[in-house]
Amino acid sequence: LLRNICSLTRSSSKKFPNLAALSATRQIHIEKKIEELGITLPSPSQPKANYNIVCHASGNMLYVSGHLPIKSDGELCVGRVGPESGGKTVEEGYEAARHCGLNIISTLKNQLGDLDRVEQVVKVFGIVNSTTDFKHQHLVMDGCSDVLMEVFGKPVGYHARSAIGTSTLPLDMVVEVEAIVQIKPEE
């Protein structure tokens, strides 16, 4: 059912009739699930440069701007991943990417009012500040993907994903993550 993640849209109900039924019968209240998981969402982030929105809605899609790895105490995770060259470990990068995911969820909550309006996390794109010899950006990005799956579950949390490395990021942050999310209309 979920093998062709690129086809998970409203029009996919013809290809995957059970997907529409799964979405229609979803009974989980996401905020309650977050509480049960012991997760505290950080305050929604604000733009750090010359743009005034953290996400843009077009139809039933939300395009979420790049989110930083800001911890709930406001501390920004900084540095480069690449333990072979004296940089951060994969585990430290993973935690930073997890913070990006939590910040994205916080923004979705702020923008939508109700996280149950998330119909599908469609795509996640992560940029990892890493040394040139580091080749495991995909493992760092698992931090974001894993928290999205913990919170939204199957099939809503499943998403397409890209992870790339770069030699620097603004504010020396460890990772930056953006997302595309399909939403349900307000009831």
Order of alpha helices (4+ residues) and beta strands (2+ residues): alpha-alpha-beta-beta-alpha-beta-alpha-beta-beta
